[in-house]
């Protein structure tokens, strides 16, 4: 029986997981352990960078300079940020320890923690919220399928602590859609408004300094609790930055 909801179309050969769930394990006892941590083409999203730079106890600018590459991604009007592999044999992830595995595991990027699932979101809001669908992904090198314990999707999301990542991914998707509409008014790549948007999305520490220098919080109608959260917390500041950018770009 198909798990595909009525009137919902998915790419051929892809069917969302239902109640049957899946069986998967990833640990040192699986023969391919850490094989997936080499030659990665892993896109980093704004919340990924916040978690990683805080884990490493460095600034967002230091993270971008040391661990990231800015490339042309799927959005023709806004660049993507990719994780830079170490330039050595096998091109391993910069956070991979050959013996211990992932050294940033608790703050690893969303793509790493979601696998072996892939998330799709129906943004035609029903009952006030988006609808998520999850698909099982199989790579030939991965030997974890069919091993370990069975999982339901909700169990996997909870175990991998994906809720904050998914919440911020949805916010980012709104911004990515806005950027894809080319709101830069003919500035071209790396124009002043695009650079400002890049700072807000990817260089949260520089944006915090910008907020202070330009007294942005005083200009916004914010209650004291949210203002304090923005001043203290990177995630709250990023959410504020998304709201501010939408307002800024829609007013020009």
RODO-2510 file (C-alpha; in nm, 4 decimals, decimal comma):
residues 252
     n   res          X          Y          Z
     1     x     0,0000     0,0000     0,0000
     2     x     0,1400     0,3417    -0,0946
     3     x     0,2227     0,5967     0,1746
     4     x     0,1831     0,8825    -0,0727
     5     x    -0,0861     1,1267     0,0434
     6     x    -0,3680     1,2236    -0,1893
     7     x    -0,2757     1,4959    -0,4426
     8     x     0,0873     1,4938    -0,3278
     9     x     0,3450     1,4344    -0,6008
    10     x     0,6974     1,3079    -0,5362
    11     x     0,9833     1,2247    -0,7731
    12     x     0,9559     0,8859    -0,9412
    13     x     1,0844     0,6058    -0,7218
    14     x     1,0581     0,8080    -0,4023
    15     x     0,7889     0,7228    -0,1510
    16     x     0,7656     0,8724     0,1979
    17     x     0,8150     0,6473     0,4954
    18     x     0,5029     0,5464     0,6794
    19     x     0,4316     0,3333     0,9825
    20     x     0,6715     0,0629     0,8654
    21     x     0,9720     0,2773     0,9606
    22     x     1,3250     0,1606     0,8872
    23     x     1,6192    -0,0255     1,0424
    24     x     1,9551     0,1462     1,0618
    25     x     2,2722     0,1739     1,2688
    26     x     2,5808     0,3950     1,2536
    27     x     2,8525     0,3167     1,5062
    28     x     3,2107     0,1833     1,5189
    29     x     3,0823    -0,1745     1,4855
    30     x     2,9426    -0,1058     1,1363
    31     x     3,2203    -0,1857     0,8826
    32     x     3,1783     0,1404     0,6881
    33     x     3,2053     0,3619     0,9977
    34     x     3,3279     0,7146     0,8995
    35     x     3,3462     0,6234     0,5285
    36     x     3,0763     0,8828     0,4674
    37     x     3,2972     1,1470     0,6308
    38     x     3,5285     1,1760     0,3285
    39     x     3,4994     1,3708     0,0030
    40     x     3,1833     1,5370     0,1275
    41     x     2,9905     1,7921    -0,0720
    42     x     2,8068     1,9155     0,2335
    43     x     2,6191     2,2432     0,2252
    44     x     2,6117     2,4326     0,5523
    45     x     2,3055     2,6298     0,6528
    46     x     2,3050     2,9313     0,8849
    47     x     2,2075     2,7343     1,1954
    48     x     2,4725     2,4702     1,1202
    49     x     2,7415     2,7378     1,1338
    50     x     2,6123     2,8760     1,4627
    51     x     2,6243     2,5337     1,6257
    52     x     2,9658     2,4476     1,4845
    53     x     3,1416     2,7756     1,5632
    54     x     3,0082     2,7694     1,9186
    55     x     3,1219     2,4104     1,9571
    56     x     3,4700     2,5078     1,8356
    57     x     3,4663     2,8238     2,0506
    58     x     3,5597     3,0458     1,7586
    59     x     3,3853     3,3382     1,5888
    60     x     3,1634     3,2876     1,2866
    61     x     3,4181     3,4802     1,0787
    62     x     3,6975     3,2475     1,1892
    63     x     3,4789     2,9511     1,1022
    64     x     3,4072     3,0833     0,7524
    65     x     3,7739     3,1534     0,6909
    66     x     3,8993     2,8218     0,8241
    67     x     3,6335     2,5643     0,7398
    68     x     3,4043     2,6926     0,4663
    69     x     3,3978     2,7666     0,0951
    70     x     3,1558     3,0104    -0,0654
    71     x     3,0270     2,8712    -0,3960
    72     x     2,7505     2,9132    -0,6489
    73     x     2,4750     2,6786    -0,5343
    74     x     2,1254     2,6084    -0,6513
    75     x     2,0084     2,9663    -0,5916
    76     x     2,1215     3,1778    -0,8901
    77     x     2,1088     3,5006    -0,6893
    78     x     2,2697     3,4047    -0,3593
    79     x     2,5812     3,1975    -0,2824
    80     x     2,5958     2,8736    -0,0880
    81     x     2,8411     2,7788     0,1867
    82     x     3,0083     2,4378     0,1751
    83     x     3,2137     2,2593     0,4375
    84     x     3,5790     2,2514     0,3298
    85     x     3,7449     1,9092     0,3469
    86     x     4,1012     1,8650     0,4708
    87     x     4,3491     1,8671     0,1831
    88     x     4,5011     1,5270     0,2516
    89     x     4,4554     1,1683     0,1411
    90     x     4,0881     1,0797     0,1207
    91     x     3,9809     1,4419     0,1770
    92     x     3,8318     1,3802     0,5235
    93     x     3,5936     1,6074     0,7069
    94     x     3,7924     1,8598     0,9131
    95     x     3,6167     1,7377     1,2278
    96     x     3,6899     1,3672     1,1789
    97     x     3,9240     1,1856     1,4142
    98     x     4,0338     0,8496     1,2669
    99     x     3,9955     0,6733     1,6004
   100     x     3,7166     0,8609     1,7777
   101     x     3,5005     0,9528     1,4799
   102     x     3,3164     1,2848     1,4697
   103     x     3,4629     1,5349     1,7157
   104     x     3,1651     1,7732     1,6846
   105     x     2,8990     1,5033     1,7001
   106     x     2,6612     1,6842     1,9362
   107     x     2,6661     1,9868     1,7050
   108     x     2,7127     1,8167     1,3669
   109     x     2,5344     1,9659     1,0631
   110     x     2,1732     1,8815     0,9884
   111     x     2,2610     1,6753     0,6794
   112     x     2,4779     1,4448     0,8920
   113     x     2,2195     1,3938     1,1656
   114     x     1,9248     1,3456     0,9289
   115     x     2,0846     1,0597     0,7296
   116     x     1,9644     0,7978     0,6306
   117     x     1,6527     1,0104     0,5904
   118     x     1,5854     1,2990     0,3577
   119     x     1,3287     1,5622     0,4482
   120     x     1,0798     1,7269     0,2160
   121     x     0,8343     1,9941     0,3254
   122     x     0,4930     2,0734     0,1818
   123     x     0,4650     2,4480     0,2413
   124     x     0,1000     2,4686     0,1399
   125     x    -0,0011     2,5341     0,4965
   126     x    -0,2775     2,3138     0,6318
   127     x    -0,4109     2,3889     0,9765
   128     x    -0,1490     2,6610     1,0104
   129     x     0,1663     2,4537     0,9683
   130     x     0,3851     2,2887     0,7076
   131     x     0,3750     1,9144     0,6506
   132     x     0,6935     1,7071     0,6608
   133     x     0,7698     1,3946     0,4597
   134     x     1,0726     1,1715     0,5073
   135     x     1,2331     0,9384     0,2556
   136     x     1,4868     0,6634     0,3120
   137     x     1,8178     0,7322     0,1332
   138     x     2,0592     0,4542     0,0380
   139     x     2,4207     0,4994    -0,0660
   140     x     2,6224     0,2031    -0,1894
   141     x     2,9034     0,2665     0,0577
   142     x     2,6708     0,2682     0,3602
   143     x     2,6407    -0,0703     0,5318
   144     x     2,4241     0,0492     0,8186
   145     x     2,0926    -0,0289     0,6503
   146     x     1,9202    -0,3299     0,8016
   147     x     2,1471    -0,3262     1,1072
   148     x     2,0746    -0,2183     1,4622
   149     x     1,7253    -0,1477     1,5850
   150     x     1,4081    -0,0528     1,3960
   151     x     1,3121     0,3144     1,4012
   152     x     0,9990     0,5141     1,3486
   153     x     1,0593     0,8535     1,1887
   154     x     0,9515     1,0440     1,5013
   155     x     1,1886     0,8348     1,7118
   156     x     1,4781     0,9113     1,4784
   157     x     1,4060     1,2842     1,4804
   158     x     1,4010     1,2855     1,8603
   159     x     1,7127     1,0685     1,8916
   160     x     1,9088     1,2881     1,6517
   161     x     1,7768     1,6096     1,8139
   162     x     1,6584     1,7443     1,4815
   163     x     1,3757     1,9715     1,5963
   164     x     1,5793     2,2955     1,6281
   165     x     1,7583     2,2206     1,3012
   166     x     1,4310     2,1655     1,1164
   167     x     1,2752     2,4766     1,2685
   168     x     1,5644     2,6921     1,1537
   169     x     1,5761     2,5141     0,8164
   170     x     1,2179     2,6234     0,7564
   171     x     1,3104     2,9826     0,8387
   172     x     1,6079     2,9590     0,6048
   173     x     1,3896     2,8196     0,3240
   174     x     1,1786     3,1357     0,3417
   175     x     1,4904     3,3479     0,3050
   176     x     1,6273     3,1359     0,0219
   177     x     1,2977     3,1799    -0,1645
   178     x     1,3187     3,5556    -0,1106
   179     x     1,6770     3,5667    -0,2399
   180     x     1,5805     3,3583    -0,5451
   181     x     1,3453     3,6414    -0,6468
   182     x     1,6551     3,8582    -0,7022
   183     x     1,5753     4,1436    -0,4604
   184     x     1,9166     4,3067    -0,5093
   185     x     1,7953     4,5769    -0,7518
   186     x     2,0563     4,5173    -1,0173
   187     x     2,3539     4,5260    -0,7782
   188     x     2,4857     4,1968    -0,9113
   189     x     2,6873     3,9408    -0,7163
   190     x     2,8528     4,0690    -0,3976
   191     x     2,6723     4,4004    -0,4100
   192     x     2,6241     4,5871    -0,0805
   193     x     2,2760     4,4493    -0,0077
   194     x     2,3778     4,0945    -0,0925
   195     x     2,6844     4,1256     0,1303
   196     x     2,4605     4,2521     0,4090
   197     x     2,2300     3,9520     0,3657
   198     x     2,5279     3,7158     0,3654
   199     x     2,6515     3,8671     0,6911
   200     x     2,3120     3,8249     0,8566
   201     x     2,2795     3,4628     0,7463
   202     x     2,6331     3,3313     0,7887
   203     x     2,8425     3,5691     0,9990
   204     x     2,6290     3,5997     1,3094
   205     x     2,9025     3,7529     1,5258
   206     x     2,9651     4,0332     1,2799
   207     x     2,5892     4,0865     1,2540
   208     x     2,5689     4,1218     1,6320
   209     x     2,8267     4,4011     1,6126
   210     x     2,6294     4,5582     1,3254
   211     x     2,3097     4,5502     1,5328
   212     x     2,4849     4,7343     1,8140
   213     x     2,6579     4,9874     1,5878
   214     x     2,3322     5,0764     1,4122
   215     x     2,1116     5,0440     1,7215
   216     x     1,8728     4,8173     1,5313
   217     x     1,6944     4,6761     1,8348
   218     x     1,5893     5,0199     1,9537
   219     x     1,4241     5,0825     1,6158
   220     x     1,2156     4,7649     1,6304
   221     x     0,9017     4,7090     1,8325
   222     x     1,0261     4,4247     2,0494
   223     x     0,9243     4,3207     2,3964
   224     x     1,1947     4,3088     2,6618
   225     x     1,2137     3,9292     2,6677
   226     x     1,2802     3,8993     2,2947
   227     x     1,5255     4,1881     2,2961
   228     x     1,7233     4,0248     2,5750
   229     x     1,7183     3,6908     2,3922
   230     x     1,8481     3,8565     2,0757
   231     x     2,1274     4,0224     2,2695
   232     x     2,2349     3,6965     2,4349
   233     x     2,1502     3,4094     2,1996
   234     x     2,2754     3,3417     1,8464
   235     x     1,9638     3,1527     1,7392
   236     x     1,7355     3,4361     1,8516
   237     x     1,9625     3,6861     1,6752
   238     x     1,9479     3,4821     1,3535
   239     x     1,5673     3,4714     1,3658
   240     x     1,5617     3,8472     1,4204
   241     x     1,8019     3,8894     1,1295
   242     x     1,5748     3,6928     0,8990
   243     x     1,2762     3,9093     0,9983
   244     x     1,4774     4,2282     0,9568
   245     x     1,6056     4,1231     0,6137
   246     x     1,2563     4,0403     0,4903
   247     x     1,1406     4,3832     0,5996
   248     x     1,4434     4,5562     0,4481
   249     x     1,4289     4,3808     0,1112
   250     x     1,0525     4,4110     0,0733
   251     x     1,0635     4,7869     0,1316
   252     x     1,2881     4,8561    -0,1664
***
